[in-house]
Amino acid sequence: MDAYQQLITTLALTMGTAWAAGINLYATIAVLGGLGLTGNIVLPEQLMVLQNPMVIGAATLMYLIEFFVDKTPGVDTGWDTVHSFIRIPAGVLLAAGAVGDVNPAMVITAGILGGGVAATTHTIKAGTRILINTSPEPFTNWTASVLEDVAVIGGIWAMLHYPLAFLIFFIAFLLAAVWVVPKIWNGIRMLFQSLYRFFTGKTEPAPPVPPEQAPKELPSI
């Protein structure tokens, strides 16, 4: 039973850190590091560096910057674009470190899966923000940003205290992502097509009229 519980806990920590990193990397590092430093959790040896006060301080500072940037329409998308090169690699490192002291093949496998999970959550976050930014008011950006922060903190709490429940949620999230991600990309594609037609002055060609609906010619007299 202990081995089973250890497996569930490790799996939840591995996938959970990557999942959270794709949404808000700095909050993930600050929360995990703070909990480890205060003795509320015991981090794997490879992740104990997160407990360093310098790491926690830097992550907290970056989180405060992101807290305001992430709520500014347009600027949040630029921030997400830059962090495509930060959140995903960080998800790889966090997932690889979360598996603990195991064989290298397991570490590499965890890193590959963690990178995929971080890429998925980052894609959903960044893609949703692009669509939200089509609305001129800032309230939807504020709401989305706050909900993301709550999801990360709540997800980490569930991951540490109820790992099995978190894994069930995680599986449901992956199933939903299979349906959501194509919808987001399709919406982004339509948005950029509309912007292209607006700036170039081109209009979308009208669909062809079926023969049975075409106007009939009047017989000549």
C-alpha positions in Angstrom: 0.0 0.0 0.0 2.9 2.4 0.8 4.4 1.7 -2.6 1.1 2.4 -4.3 0.6 5.6 -2.4 4.2 6.7 -3.2 3.6 6.0 -6.9 0.4 8.1 -6.8 2.1 10.9 -5.0 5.1 11.0 -7.3 2.9 10.8 -10.4 0.7 13.7 -9.1 3.8 15.8 -8.3 5.4 15.1 -11.7 2.3 15.9 -13.8 1.1 18.6 -11.5 4.2 20.7 -11.5 4.3 20.6 -15.3 0.6 21.4 -15.6 0.9 24.4 -13.3 4.1 25.6 -14.9 2.4 26.0 -18.3 -0.2 28.3 -16.7 1.9 30.3 -14.2 5.5 29.2 -13.8 6.5 31.8 -11.2 3.6 31.1 -8.9 4.4 27.4 -9.2 8.0 27.8 -8.2 7.2 30.3 -5.4 4.5 28.1 -3.8 6.6 24.9 -4.0 9.7 26.6 -2.8 7.9 28.4 0.1 6.2 25.1 1.2 9.5 23.3 1.1 11.4 26.0 3.0 8.8 26.1 5.8 8.8 22.3 6.1 5.2 21.9 5.0 6.3 19.5 2.2 9.3 17.4 1.5 10.5 18.1 -2.1 12.5 15.5 -4.1 16.2 16.1 -3.9 16.3 17.4 -7.5 13.7 20.1 -6.6 15.2 21.2 -3.3 16.9 24.1 -5.1 13.4 25.7 -5.2 13.7 26.1 -1.4 16.6 28.5 -1.8 15.5 32.0 -0.6 17.0 33.6 -3.7 15.0 31.3 -6.0 11.8 32.0 -4.0 12.5 35.7 -4.0 13.1 35.8 -7.8 10.0 33.8 -8.5 7.9 36.0 -6.3 9.2 39.1 -7.9 8.5 37.7 -11.4 5.0 36.6 -10.2 4.2 40.1 -9.1 5.3 41.5 -12.5 3.2 38.9 -14.3 0.3 39.6 -12.0 -0.1 43.1 -13.5 1.2 42.3 -17.0 -1.2 39.4 -17.3 -4.2 41.6 -16.7 -3.3 44.1 -19.5 -5.1 43.4 -22.8 -2.6 42.9 -25.6 0.4 43.0 -23.3 -0.6 39.6 -21.9 -0.4 38.0 -25.3 3.1 39.4 -25.8 4.1 38.1 -22.4 2.7 34.7 -23.3 4.6 34.7 -26.6 7.9 35.3 -24.9 7.1 32.6 -22.2 6.5 30.0 -24.8 10.3 29.6 -24.6 10.3 29.6 -20.8 7.3 27.7 -19.4 7.6 24.6 -21.6 11.4 24.0 -20.9 10.7 24.7 -17.2 7.9 22.1 -17.3 10.3 19.6 -18.6 12.8 20.3 -15.8 10.2 20.3 -13.0 8.7 17.1 -14.1 12.1 15.4 -14.5 13.1 16.6 -11.1 9.8 15.6 -9.4 10.3 11.9 -10.1 13.1 11.8 -7.6 16.2 9.6 -7.6 15.3 6.9 -10.2 16.9 5.5 -13.3 17.8 8.0 -16.1 15.2 6.5 -18.5 12.4 7.3 -16.0 13.7 10.9 -15.7 13.8 11.4 -19.4 10.3 9.9 -19.8 9.0 12.2 -17.1 10.6 15.2 -18.8 9.1 14.3 -22.2 5.6 13.9 -20.7 6.1 17.1 -18.5 7.0 19.1 -21.6 3.9 17.9 -23.4 1.7 18.8 -20.4 3.3 22.2 -20.0 2.9 22.9 -23.7 -0.8 22.0 -23.6 -1.6 24.2 -20.6 0.4 27.0 -22.1 -1.3 26.7 -25.5 -4.7 26.8 -23.9 -3.8 29.8 -21.7 -2.1 31.8 -24.6 -4.7 30.9 -27.2 -7.6 31.8 -24.9 -6.0 35.2 -24.2 -5.7 36.0 -27.9 -9.5 35.4 -28.3 -10.3 37.3 -25.1 -8.3 40.3 -26.4 -10.9 40.7 -29.2 -13.1 42.2 -26.5 -12.2 45.9 -25.9 -13.0 45.9 -22.2 -10.4 44.6 -19.7 -12.7 42.8 -17.3 -12.5 39.5 -19.1 -8.7 39.6 -18.9 -8.8 40.3 -15.2 -11.2 37.5 -14.6 -9.2 35.0 -16.7 -6.0 36.0 -15.0 -7.4 35.6 -11.5 -9.0 32.3 -12.3 -5.7 31.0 -13.7 -3.9 32.0 -10.4 -6.6 30.4 -8.3 -6.4 27.2 -10.5 -2.6 27.0 -10.1 -2.6 27.5 -6.3 -5.6 25.2 -5.9 -4.1 22.6 -8.2 -0.9 22.5 -6.2 -2.8 22.2 -3.0 -4.8 19.3 -4.3 -1.7 17.7 -5.9 0.0 17.7 -2.5 -2.9 16.8 -0.2 -5.2 14.7 -2.5 -3.0 13.3 -5.2 -5.5 10.7 -6.4 -8.2 13.3 -6.8 -5.8 15.5 -8.6 -4.9 12.7 -11.1 -8.6 12.2 -11.8 -8.9 15.9 -12.5 -5.8 15.8 -14.6 -7.1 13.0 -16.8 -10.4 14.9 -17.3 -8.3 17.9 -18.2 -6.4 16.0 -20.9 -9.6 14.7 -22.3 -11.1 18.2 -22.4 -7.9 19.5 -24.0 -8.3 17.2 -26.9 -11.5 18.9 -27.7 -10.6 22.5 -26.6 -7.2 23.0 -28.3 -8.5 22.5 -31.9 -11.4 24.9 -31.2 -9.0 27.5 -29.9 -6.7 27.2 -32.9 -9.7 27.4 -35.3 -10.9 30.5 -33.5 -7.4 32.1 -33.8 -7.2 31.2 -37.5 -10.6 32.8 -38.2 -9.5 35.9 -36.2 -6.3 36.4 -38.2 -8.2 35.8 -41.5 -10.6 38.5 -40.5 -7.7 40.9 -39.6 -6.0 40.1 -42.9 -9.2 40.9 -44.9 -9.7 44.1 -42.9 -6.2 45.5 -43.5 -6.0 44.3 -47.1 -9.5 45.3 -48.1 -10.2 41.9 -49.4 -13.6 40.4 -48.9 -14.4 36.7 -48.5 -15.8 35.3 -51.7 -19.5 34.4 -51.6 -20.2 30.6 -51.6 -21.5 29.3 -54.9 -25.2 29.2 -55.4 -26.6 25.7 -55.9 -28.2 25.2 -59.4 -31.6 24.6 -58.0 -31.5 28.0 -56.2 -30.2 30.0 -59.1 -32.6 32.5 -60.6 -34.2 31.2 -63.8 -34.1 33.2 -67.0 -37.4 34.4 -68.4 -38.3 33.1 -71.8 -37.8 35.5 -74.6 -40.8 36.8 -76.5 
